[in-house]
């Protein structure tokens, strides 16, 4: 698939020169910092050494005072508290965070996670029934609830107060909860808007600690859950998220609880942990519990203090993930075949596919896989409880949530973000929804949004790539949306020796520039580039700088993003 290279705007050169002098780094590194809004020595110090003292005051969040007061009141009265969360990584980490914290200081606390298949996403009728039967009078909803107007109202009728800790986009009318913590809600002056659900739950507990002058050490030891949620939910790693992720990853590396020790082993992840390793090693296995069965299995692992039992739970999740991968592969093949054999679908600007027999737990993954082949907003639907239900994924810059909202008269419910959403609709409405969604996408999507982009920080000579450069770049972590690992371009490159294809899909080459020293480079899942570079024609390459560990040796390695032949 053709990719468009988009170069970031270069910052003012006087600013770069001053920053390079102040921080004692090269102009290249100063440019990278300036592109990330780091403009002064103090900002650089804050960027490289995040400090928990920089956390925002939780009481800047709308309704925080009401939420903290109600939580304290429940504990003083001896009320039963139910910690209620979604079944994905963000939701289960949220429940683990809040339940761990409250359980240490209060006995009357329980947790609940809905069944993806019997109850669906978010607050459910069964969940409210469970709360009522167990004499719960305070329900803390994490990573869900912002659109559960009817069910929050039902809870009120049963004398259950609700504190909603959510980060999804609110609807036009907010639910009648006792308190709503969501930085995206209108009138909320909280300065950082991109917290994940677990992050909002963390702020509630931070507010509780501040109000009661409760020691924060016990809370900060739970920041590992926040870091895993941030990585898995693919929220921007900027501002407060970056600070929370940085400190949480440190906690995992310095003092890993049995949960992470077990997952490191079954996933084959090599310490030290990074956000990238969390995303590819931890997240699929935690998610597999809720995708293939019930997310309780993931939560049991997160709450387990015994290492041997944690290994057993982690191994079970590992097996569930292997099962999930089989479904994922099979359904992706079916979905791509549907597109490729239907001329109308192949030429469309969007993809909306429905099959009543597809596994509900993997439709979001399948949507992402389809975008890898057909780069366009994609919705994969299956049948569950006599309804069509599924997941949407988008392309860079296109708001799939808004596009779905334009079809809301055909839906029972929907919610999510600009880049990902969930929806439910009557089965008989699927054909009309497919037509309407395609019409909305066609009207709104730009040409630029129909081509995958590689965002490039700057062009450098290959000779600048050195262990010193990599050592500074490594300290810019954690990487993720808003703070991606820097991508460079070097031109007039030549192949040294013969390119190879590892396992017939990973391109491995040695490259040099103007006869200088060569560097090893690898392009994961890029067999199509193998033929491109066979003719010895000079080329330019987009890449990031990383390390390769092999047989006890650690060397620099370029990770290829794309290759283009030089013109002329």
N, C-alpha and C positions, 0 to 999 in steps of 0.2 A: 504493500500500500504506500502510495506517495505521501511524503511528509513535508510539511512546510517549516522551514527554519525561521524562527522569529527571534531577532536579537533584542535583548533588553536595552533600553535607553541608557547611554553612558552618562554617569553623573558629571557635574562640573569638575574640570580638571584641577582647578585651584583647591577645591575642597578635598579632592583625592590626594593631592600632594601634601596638604597640611595634615590630613589624617595619617598618611603613610609616615610622616615625620614624627607625629605625636605618639603613635603606637609602635613605631620602629618596625614597620613591615613594608613589603614591596608594593609598588603602585597597583599591581594585579590584585593583591589581597585587599588593599584599601578600596579598590573599585568594587569588589565583591561585597564588602561591608556596607559601603555607601548605597549600593543597590538594595540592601536590606534595611534601609533607613537608619543605619549606624553612621553618625556624622561627627562625633566627638570622642575624645579619649574616655570620658565617663560613660558614654553610651557603649563604647567598645568593651569596657570593663564589665558593665552590666550584661552585655550580650554573651561574653565568654564565661562569666562566672555568675550565673543567675542566683539570686538570694531570696529566700522565703520572706524576708522583710519587705519585698517589693509586691507581695500579694495585695490586691485591692481590698478595701474595706467591704466585707460582705453586706453591711447594712446600706450600701449604695444601691443594692438590688431591691427593686420594688417588692413590697410585701414581706421582706425578710424579717422585719420586726414582728409582724403577725405570726409568721411561721415559727420563729424561735420561741416566742411567748407561748404558743399553743403546744409545742413540743415539751417545754419545761413544765407547763401546767399538767400535761398528761402524765409525766413522770412523777410529779408531786402527788397527784391523785391516785397513782397506782393503776392507771388505765392500761388496757391492752393496746399495743401499737403493732400495726402490720406494715412491714416494709415490702412494697409491691414494685416489681420491675419487669421490663421487657425481657425477651428470651435471647437477644443477641449479646455480643460481647459487652457493649456499652451498658446494656440493661443488667446483665448478670454481675458485671464488675460494680455497678452502682449499688445493687442489693448487698453484695459482699462487703463493700465499703461501709455502708450505713449500718448493716446488721452487726458486723464485727465491732464497730465503735459503740453502738448502743448496748450490745450484749455484755460488754465489759463493765458497764455501770448500771445496768437496769435489767431486771429479770423478765418483765412482762412484754416481751418482744418476739414476734414471729415474722416469717417471710412467705411470700407467695410469688410464683412466676406462672403466667398462663401457658396452657398447652397450645402450641402453634396451630394444631390441626382441629382440636375440639373447640377452642375459644377464640383463636385469632389474636391479632396484635392488640396490645394495650390492656386497659381496664375492661374486664368482661363481666357479664352477669354472674357467671360462676364464681369469679373472684369476689364480687360484692356479697354473694351468698355465703362464701367461706368466711368472710369478715364478720358478717352478721351472726352466723352460727357459732363463731368462736368469741363472740362478745367483744369484738374490736370496736373501739370508739375513735381511734385516730389511724388513718391510712396515709402513708407517705408514698406517693407514686413517683417513680424514678424512670426517666427516659420515656415517659408516656403520660397521657392524661390531658394534654393541652386541647384536644378536640373531643374529649369524652363527656360532652355536656349532659347527655341523657343519663349516663351511668353515674356521674358525680351527683346529679340531682336525685337519683335513686338511692345513693348512699346517704345523702342528707336526710331523706325520708326515714331511713333506718338509724338515725342518730349517729352516723359515722362522719366525722369531719375529715376532710382531705387536704393534704398539703401536696401540691403538684410541683415537682422538680423536673422540668422538661426543657429541651432546647430546639424542638421542632417548631416550624412556623405556625403561629396561632391562626385560628379562623377569625371570621368577622365578629363572632360572639364568644366570649370566654366562658368556660364552665363555672358553675357556682361553688367553687371550692373555698375553703376557709382562707387559704393563701395560695398564690401562684408565683412560683419562682421561675422566671424565664426571661433572660436578658433581651429576647427578641420581642417581648410584648410591648405594646404602645405605652409610653409614659415611664418606661424603665430607664433610669439614668446610669445604670451600671456601665462602666467605660469599656468593657470587653464583651462583645456580643457572640463570640464563636465557641463558647464552652460546649463540651459534650454533656450528655445527661449525667454522667458520673461526676463531671466537673461542677455541675449545679448542685448535686448532692453534697459534694465536698464543701461548697460555700455555705450550705445550710449548717453543716457540722462546725465549720469555722465560726459562723455566727453564734452557734450554741456555746462554743468555747469562749468566745469573746464576752458574751453576755454574763456567763457564770464565772468568768476567770478560771475556767477549767484548763488544766495543762494541755498544751497543744502537741506534746511529744507523741501521745497515743494516736492522734489524728495524722500527724506527719508520717508515722510508720506505715500508714495505709495508703500513701500516695502512689505505691506501686500499682494499685488497682486503677487509679486515675490515669497513669501513664499508659497502661495496656488499653484502656478504653479510648484514649485520645488517638493512639496509633491505629486501632482497629476500626474506629468510626470515621477515619480519614477526614477529620476536621483540620482547619488550618493550624499549623504549628508556629504560631506567632504569639506575641504578647504573653498573656497569662497562661495560655495553653503550653507555650514553649517552656515557661518556668516550671509548670506542673509536670510536664513530661520529663524535663531534665532531672528534676529532683526524684521523680518516681523511678526512672531508669537507674539512677544512682542507688536507690534503695534495693532494687532487684539485684544489682551487681554486688553490693556490699553486704547485704543481709537477706538473701533470698529465702522466702518462706517455702515450706514443703511444696506448695502449689507449683511454684516456678522451677524448683529443683527437679520435680517429676516431669514437667513439660519440657524442660531443657533436654532431659535424657531421651524421652520418647520421640521428640521431634528432631533429635540429632543436631541441636543448635549449639554452636561453639561460643562460649563466653569470650569477651564481655558482651552483654546484651546491648542491642541498639533498638531504636524504634522499628527499623526495617526488619530485624530478626523477630521482633514481637509480631509484626504484621504477617510475616510469612510462616513463622514457626508456631506461635501461640494461637493467634486469632482463628485459623481454620479449625483447629481442634476444639477450642471452646465453642465456636459457632456450631460445630457438628452435632453437639448434644441437642440443641433446639431444632436443628434442621432435620435430623433423622429420628428423633424420639422426643425427649423432654429435657429442657434446660436445667432441671434439677440436678442432673448428673454433673454439669459444669459447676454449679454452685456448691455441691458437696465437695468437689475438689478444692474450690477456693476457700472453703471454711475448714478444711482438714488440717490439723496440727501434727498428725502422725505421718512421718515420711513414708513408711511402708504402705499405709492405706492410700496416701496421695499417689504413689506409683501405680497402685491398682486402678484408681479412678482415672489417672492420666492415660494409662494403657487402654482402658475402655473407650476413652474419647478418641484415642489414636485409631482404634478399630472402626469407630463410627465415622471418622474422617475418611478412612479408606473406602468405606461403603458409600459415603457421600461423593467421593471422586468418581466412582463407577457410574452413579446416577448422573452426575454432572457431565461426564464424557458422552454417555449415551444420548442424553436429552439435547446436548449441544449439537451433536451430529444430526439428530432429527430436525432441530430448528434450522440449522444451516441448509439442510436438504430442502426444507419447505421453501426457503427463500430462493435457492438456486434453481428450483424446478418451476417457479411461478414468475413469469416475466413481469407481471404487475408488481409483485413484492420486491423483485430484484431492482426495479427502477424507482421504487418509492423513496421518499425523503425520510421516512420513519419505518420502524419495524414494530408491529403489534401481532404477536402470534398467540394462538390459543389451542391447547390440547387438554381435554378433560382428564387424561391419564398421567400427565406429567407430575413429578414429585414436587409438592409445594415448597419443600425445604431448599431447593436448589435453583428456583426460577430467577432469583437475583443474580446468582453466579452465571447462569446461562445468558442472561441479558448482557452482562459484561463480556462474556466470550463472543457473543454475536457482534458487539461493537468492535472487537479486535479485527473482525473480518469485514463487516459492513459498518463503517463509522457513521452512525446516525442515532438519534434518540430511539431507545428500544424498550418495549414492554413485553414481558413474557407472562402469560396467564394460564392458569389451570383451574380445575373445578374443585371446590371444597365447600361442604355443607350447602350444596345446591346453589352455590354462587360461583361466579368467575372471580378469581382473586390472583393477585400477582405483584410483580415488582417492576419498577421502571429504573433505567439508568440513562444518563445523558452524556453528551459530548461537551468538551470545554466551551464554556460561555453560553450554553443554551439552557434556559430555565425550564426543566421538564415539569416541575411542580406547577408553574404557571400555565403550561400547556395543558396539563391534566385538568387544572381548575377551569379552563375554558370549556371543558366537556362535562362539568360537574352535574349537569341535569341528567346525565345517563348513568351516574354512579350512586352507589349507596354510601360510600365513604372513601376518603383518600387523605394522605398526609405525607410529610417528609420535608425534603430540602430541594434546592435548585438542581442538584446533581443526582439525587436518588429519591424515590418515593414508593409508596405502596398504595394499592387501590383494590376496591371490591365493587362489583356491579352484577346485576342480573345477567345470567348466561345469554338470554335472548337479546340483550343490548350490545353484545360483543361486536357483531358486524357493523352496527351504526357507530360504535365507539372507534373502531378501526378507521372508518371513513373520516369521522370528525377529527380524530387526532392527526391523521395524515394531512388534512386540510389546514389545521392550526400550525403544524410544524412547517408545512410548505410556505405559509404566509409569513412566518416569523424567523425562520432560520436563515442566516446569512451564508454567503459562499465561503467565507473564512471558517465558519463553524462546521463546515462539511469536510474539512481536511484536517487530519490530526497534526498538531503543532509540536515542535520541539523548541522549548524556550531556552535560548542560549545566552549565557552571561556575557562572555566576550571572547574575542579571537586572540590567541596567544601563539608564540612559536613553541614548537615541541620541546625546545631546550629548557623552557621554564618549568617543565614538569620535573619535580625533584622530591625527595623525601621531606625536605623542609616545607615545600608548598603543601604536600599532603598532610603533614603534621598539623599545620594551621587549619586547613580545611576540615580535618577530623574534629577539631575543637568547635566548629560551627554547628555541630549536631546539638540536639536531635533534628533530623531532616524530615521534611514532609511538606504538604501543601503550604505555600507561603514562605517556606524556607527549604527549598529543594536543594539537594546536593548540587554544587555548581557544575554547569555544563560549559565546556570550552569547544572552540573550533580551531583546528590547525590545518593549514593549506599546503599544497604541493608535497603531499606525502607519497612515499613509495613503499612497496612491499619488500621485505628482506626475507629471502628464502621462499618457501612454498606455503601458501595458506592451507589450513586444514579445516575439516568439518568434524567436530567431536559429536559422536552419537548421531551423526547425520543431520544435526540441527543447530549446533553452536559453532560460530565462526571463530577460529583462532588464528591470529596473524602476528607477525613482527613488523613494526612500521618504523620508518626513519624519515627525516626531513633534511634535504640538501646534503645527504651523505653523512649526517651526524650520527650520534649514538641511537641505537634502536630501542624501542619499548614494546613490550608484549601488550596485545589488545585482544579482547574477547567480545563477541556479539552474541548474546543469548537469544536463541530462537530466531536467528537471522541467516538461514541457509541461502536466502535469495541474494544476499550480498556477495556470496562466494563467486558466482559467475561474473558479477559486475567488475570485480577487481582482477580478473584473469588476464587482461590485456596489457598489463604494465603501464597503463595510462595514469599520470599523476591524479591524485584525488584529494578531496578535503573530507575531514572526518569530525563529526560531533561526538563528544565523549565526556565522561566524568572520570575522575582519578580515584582509584581504589587500591586495595592490597590483595595479593593472592598468597595464600598459605598452602604450601605443598611440600610434603616430606620434611617438615620441620623448618623449611626456609620460607621467609616472608619477603616478597618482592612487590614493587609497584606494578600495577596493571591498569590499563585503560579499559573502561567499560564502554563499548561502542553504542551510541544512540542511533547513528545513521551515517551513511557514506554517500557522497556525490562526486562524480567525475569532474575534473577541472575542464572548463570549456577552452577551446582553442589549443 
